[in-house]
Structures are given as structure tokens and as C-alpha cells.
Amino acid sequence: MTTRGLIVGAPRSGSGKTSVAIGLMRALRRRGLVVAGAKSGPDYIDPGFHAAATGRPGVNLDSWAMAPGLLDTLLSRQADGADALIVESAMGLFDGVRTEDGRSGAAADLARRHRLPALLVLDISGQSQTAAAVAHGFATFDPDVKIAGVVLNQVASERHERQAREAIEAAGLAVLGAIYRNPDMALPERHLGLVQASEHAALEAFIERLADVMETSLDLDAILRAAASLSAAGTEEGHFLPPPGQRIAIAQDAAFSFVYPHSARHWREAGAELIPFSPLADEAPEASCDACWLPGGYPELHAGKLAAAAGFKAGLARFAETKPVHGECGGYMVLGAALEDADGVTHAMTGLLGHVTSFARRKINLGYRAARLLSDCPIGRAGETVRGHEFHYSRLTERGTDEPLAALADALGNALGPSGGRRGLVTGTYFHAIARG
């Protein structure tokens, strides 16, 4: 069977895309279909929910950070062996940066490049016929982005549904489902977005409830008919991040979990082994490994426990004497001298770099980044440009005296100055790497 795909999109964040996408994935899987999930844009958390719903690993498809050939390769691999591919949009369907054609980061880029129709989720709370104007705007905004149909969300009553449905259908768009208000569909959140799938209590039961709702609320047959046959194929390898070693010690627990699925998969396919260890369990990287990776996550929620993890800190210091250690975002915070938690309590970190960070004096830092590396490190060679993003609420309160790791620019190429630090074989930065530029 040819893989059929579509995008679950919306006008904005908070419209219910994630709940619809997860429930739709599981509902289609219940029918005996092999379902694959994907997330547009830089998001660590939703692919975990997609994996739980489908039984297959998730993936990110980011048109700004990933070269077109890499996008083709990742989409082709994700669709391989699947009957249906459901791509969840980030933010609004057309939301991205105003840059070169086809590389805005918006899910609409995927719709154009891969001819994927969009299932538009409209939160109609506080409106009825006006929803038709919104839907009409989406249908006519870009002739290269096809709206397959509309799902009404947060419907208050049969009358409410009828008013919105009739207006949208009169505008020439199909309404493929109506979801009534249901507080049980809410996903728990924290400061960086949703609580991770691995931390969600009774995750399987929750996904099953979402599937129940979608089975009774959506026209699944019509949605499958509206999906398009996928023809993307690619063999792009050059823009993947190289594995930082042959045996990679990788921190993995509630404080360190943000690893992009496409990077981990590529490292394994390139022959590398990923050896997990838990700093929260006071574990150090295995001495037999030849590189250590500290991913992002939530160290600010576990600062006291990390500060008391003497075995982890001593073992990491020994490892760093002869082998490279790299930290991203949360990992970078732990490589520093100290971390101030939300209560204003300062905790000693590993001290392998000299900076200090604070979650008490928080300020959101969010956006795409192009990092020109100033020295060789586990994410690339000096002079190379790596694309990725920043998303954190903690901030540097002391920069320390370490040499900077990279020179950053924003998505439009505006210089943002030096970033991160390097001392010996230890490197770190708030920047999350996605792919080579």
C-alpha cells in the first residue's frame, strides 16, 4: 500500500493539534494500519507522544534547519513501511521566518514541497459562523497549500456545531469532524511546553481516551481519502550531524532527555553505540566511551540532586581529562560552576566550565540560530555552520572566562554575538544543534 500523508495544522498554538494528532494516530492504528508520526519544527516533546501513539519512532521535519535534501530523506525514511504518515504542525500552519523560499520553518513548507494536504483544526470557542471566514482564509491564502478539510474543536453544543459547520460548508470546505469540549483531553504542561510522554501518568490509557474521542468525533474514512500519496525520496547524508564518537556516553533521565530522533538514529546507523547513564542516579559516563553528550532537559528542576551527585561529578571530570564532553542547553547549565533554582537557591554544578546560570531570574530566549563554530567540538569542525535553535527560560548571570564556542546569528542572519564556552575538551552552549547548514 502506498503511504498516504497529511498535516494536522491550525491557526495558532493551543488549538488542539497535538490531541487531535495523537488521537488520530492511535485511531488509525486501531484499524490495523501502520501509522508513522512527524513534527514540523524544533520540538523534542511531541515526537515522544507520536511514538507512544504509533509504536514507531517519531521524527522532526524542520524546513529552516534542514536542507531540502535532508527533509526528503527523513520524510521518506519515516514513511517507509507505513500506511499513513501524520505530520503535526508547530504553531500556526504558516508561521515561520521570512527568509528564502521554502525554508521558513513553517509546516506550510512541507505542504508545498511534498504535496501534503492540511487538516485544519479550528478552536471555535467564542465564535460560530466566523469560523468559516478563518477557514476560507486558510483555503485561499496560498494556492500551493491544500486544505483537506476542517475539524471543529471545543464545540459547546449541537447548535454551536451546526452554525459553524453550515457556514464552513457553504464556503466550499468539508467539515471532517467536530470535537466537543472535554477537559479529559488536556495535556499537562510546564515551562518548556508539554510534560514529556515518559513522565505522563497512565500514558497508554490517556492515548486510548484520545483515540476513543477521535473515533466518535472524526470521519476517519474521509480523512484517509483526503490524505495524499507520498512520493518523496532522498538519500541525503551530508547534512546530518556527525556522531561525536564511536561509543557515546549519553545522559538520559528526567533531567536530560532532549535528543533529536533523527540525530540519534543517524549516529547508530553510522556505527556508533549510545551508552546511557543517569546523573540523577549518581552515575558517571562509562570510561570505555570515547565521547560524552549531556542533552538538554530540566536540570533546573533537579538542581539539588545533581549538586549532591558526587560520583557523577567526579566521574565526569575524570572523563573530561582525556575525552570530549559536550553539553546542550540543560547540559550546558550543568557543565557550569553553579545553577540558581526557581527558589533562588544556588547549587554547585560540575565546574568544568566557568559560567553561572539562573532559573530564578528567568527570561525566555527563543528562536532559530545559525552557529559558526570557533573550534572543533562534538557538533562539528571549526569554521562550519550548524543550524538549530534556542529555547530556554534560564539565563547566564556570569559568563566566566572560557573561550566562546560559536558565533551565533538569528534566522535572518543578524549577528547575535558569541555563545557557549570551551575549556580543554569540554564544550557547551544553550544552542541545540539540528543539522549542518
PEHUSUL-V515227 format. One record per backbone hydrogen bond with DSSP energy under -1.0 kcal/mol. NH is the residue of the N-H (numbers start at 0). CO is the residue of the C=O. If there is no record, write none. Layout:
BEGIN
((NH/CO) (NH/CO))
END
This chain:
BEGIN
((3/82) (4/227) (5/84) (6/116) (7/86) (8/118) (19/15) (20/16) (21/17) (22/18) (23/19) (24/20) (25/21) (26/22) (27/23) (28/24) (29/25) (31/28) (32/27) (35/83) (37/85) (38/58) (39/87) (40/60) (42/40) (47/44) (48/44) (49/45) (50/46) (51/47) (52/48) (53/49) (54/50) (60/38) (65/61) (70/66) (71/67) (72/68) (73/69) (74/70) (75/71) (76/72) (77/73) (78/74) (79/75) (81/78) (82/33) (83/33) (84/3) (85/35) (86/5) (87/37) (88/7) (92/9) (94/91) (96/103) (98/96) (102/99) (107/92) (108/105) (110/106) (111/107) (112/108) (113/109) (117/145) (118/6) (119/148) (120/8) (121/150) (123/152) (126/123) (130/127) (131/128) (133/129) (134/130) (135/131) (136/132) (137/133) (138/134) (139/135) (140/136) (144/141) (147/117) (148/117) (149/173) (150/119) (151/176) (152/121) (154/178) (160/156) (161/157) (162/158) (163/159) (164/160) (165/161) (166/162) (167/163) (168/164) (169/165) (171/168) (172/167) (175/149) (177/216) (178/151) (180/154) (184/181) (185/182) (189/192) (192/189) (194/187) (198/195) (199/196) (205/201) (206/202) (207/203) (208/204) (209/205) (210/206) (211/207) (212/208) (213/209) (214/210) (215/211) (216/212) (217/213) (218/175) (219/217) (222/218) (223/219) (224/220) (225/221) (226/222) (227/4) (229/2) (239/236) (247/272) (248/290) (249/274) (250/292) (251/276) (252/255) (256/295) (257/295) (258/256) (263/259) (264/260) (265/261) (266/262) (267/263) (268/264) (269/265) (270/267) (271/266) (272/245) (274/247) (276/249) (281/278) (282/277) (288/285) (289/246) (291/323) (292/248) (293/325) (300/297) (301/298) (305/301) (306/302) (307/303) (308/305) (309/307) (312/308) (313/309) (314/310) (315/311) (316/312) (317/313) (318/314) (319/315) (321/318) (322/318) (324/424) (325/291) (326/426) (327/293) (328/428) (330/327) (332/328) (333/329) (334/330) (336/354) (338/346) (339/356) (340/344) (343/340) (346/338) (348/336) (349/333) (350/335) (352/334) (355/397) (356/337) (357/394) (358/339) (361/359) (362/392) (364/391) (366/389) (368/387) (369/408) (370/385) (371/406) (372/383) (373/404) (376/379) (379/376) (382/372) (383/380) (385/370) (386/434) (387/368) (388/431) (389/366) (391/364) (394/357) (396/355) (397/355) (402/421) (404/418) (405/418) (406/371) (407/416) (408/369) (409/413) (412/409) (415/407) (418/405) (420/427) (421/402) (422/425) (425/422) (426/324) (427/420) (428/326) (431/388) (433/386) (434/386) (435/238) (436/384))
END
